[in-house]
Amino acid sequence: MQFNRRQFLGRAGATSLAVGALTMLPRGASAETKVDMAELLKPGPLGDQILGKDDAPNVIVEYASLTCTHCKHFHDTTWKPLKEQYIDTGKVKFILRDFPLDPLATAGFMLAHAAPNNSFYPMVDLLFDTQEKWAFVDDPVTALLGIAKQVGFTQETFELTLKNQALLDGVNAVKDRGAKEFGVDATPTFFINGVKAPGALSLEEVQKLLV
């Protein structure tokens, strides 16, 4: 797979309305859906990126898109206190899964999975922190390269990553399974102890579903 400016801008523009439609659900809305935890916790072809204790009493799975402004809102407002109070203290096992809504988000996830020194979450944090500097600019490829270099990519490894078909297929497989088997159709969508909760949840909304 090769990415270029025209592909990014054309597809990103075409999907902007779809992204807006997908994320119109009320924040914290409950779909009254609970999925089978054993099925939910089966990792995809790239494996799961897990934070927290494996035997934590609570499990949160988030499906997100790196270009989604609602996902960024959750990252900016809820993620840090959730990590400090629940993940780092052993109360929550957290898994972030790929649900890219456009080619730019796909590229971002591919880079996160391939980031040097197994730095998936630091790369995701960096991409959300700098979202407006690469997701909504005229030359996103150059912007992404500059950000990727901050975590140790070179231009060569950057280009090789974005041409890695197995990596692309893995990201797409996670998204497709999320949509087909668990009904994910918006970002972010959370499964908190198996209960589906779409929207950029506040910490208080997350707490209501924890044990």
MOPEQUI-V188021 format. One record per run of one state. SS is the DSSP state (H for helix, E for strand, C for the rest). FROM is the first residue (numbers start at 1). TO is the last residue. Records with the same first field share a line. If there is no record, write none. Layout:
SS->FROM-TO / FROM-TO
This chain:
C->1-4 / 23-29 / 35-36 / 41-48 / 52-57 / 65-68 / 88-91 / 99-102 / 115-115 / 119-119 / 130-130 / 135-139 / 150-154 / 163-164 / 183-188 / 193-194 / 199-202 / 208-211
H->5-22 / 37-40 / 69-87 / 103-114 / 116-118 / 120-129 / 131-134 / 140-149 / 155-162 / 165-182 / 203-207
E->30-34 / 49-51 / 58-64 / 92-98 / 189-192 / 195-198
